[in-house]
Amino acid sequence: MKSLDDREQSSNLHARSGLRAKWVFVGFLALAVFLLFTEHRAHVLGFLPWLILLACPLMHFFMHGGHGGHDHGAKPKSVEGDER
């Protein structure tokens, strides 16, 4: 049967190896992104103007309802104490 100290060392080792694995994965991911970008830069940057043009209708579609509606010509609401 393991003592309490052995179990603490085992869990600490497991936690460190999990953290190390995460850093290795982040490093691998960063390297993969860097290599993909450098090798395919012309393709990625070639799509950039089209992505900007695509953003215009998408922003209009998703952000159109945020300005309070279309009450053109409606009477303004009176403020309390303002009786004209």
Secondary structure as UniProt FT lines:
FT   HELIX           4..39
FT   HELIX           41..63
FT   HELIX           64..67
FT   TURN            72..73
FT   TURN            80..81
//
